[in-house]
């Protein structure tokens, strides 16, 4: 069911044509409702993650760029702001069609910090090692929390889970 949350709500409701039988395969009403409710809960989790752990994030106490000679001493804080902006810009999957998947988007927030710019320039989203590791721990914890909540969100009994 979680995989269906990457589809638009209308795609999940319409179903798909089976390549094997040529028939339209659709979710029943209860399953469709569970997918839509689960999608909403996952989306809320991700927006709360952005607000609580990324938006306005301060650099680590051990940030390597706090006292460097760089004219902009807030480099890591600016990087977190750029990552926040990038995730919000693509929150509905318009650009990559993947941030409707919160697990992917949280991992992407972490990966943005180490990726080079497409023009082979230093990316504005690169943080120092201390800031990246500290944020990585937050991402790992959030992903674990997310996984633990999945069965409840999609009204599925999976025992034992986690």
Secondary structure as GFF3:
##gff-version 3
##sequence-region A 1 162
A	DSSP	three_ten_helix	2	6	.	.	.	ID=ss1
A	DSSP	alpha_helix	9	14	.	.	.	ID=ss2
A	DSSP	beta_strand	16	17	.	.	.	ID=ss3
A	DSSP	beta_strand	24	25	.	.	.	ID=ss4
A	DSSP	alpha_helix	29	53	.	.	.	ID=ss5
A	DSSP	alpha_helix	75	89	.	.	.	ID=ss6
A	DSSP	alpha_helix	102	111	.	.	.	ID=ss7
A	DSSP	alpha_helix	129	153	.	.	.	ID=ss8
###
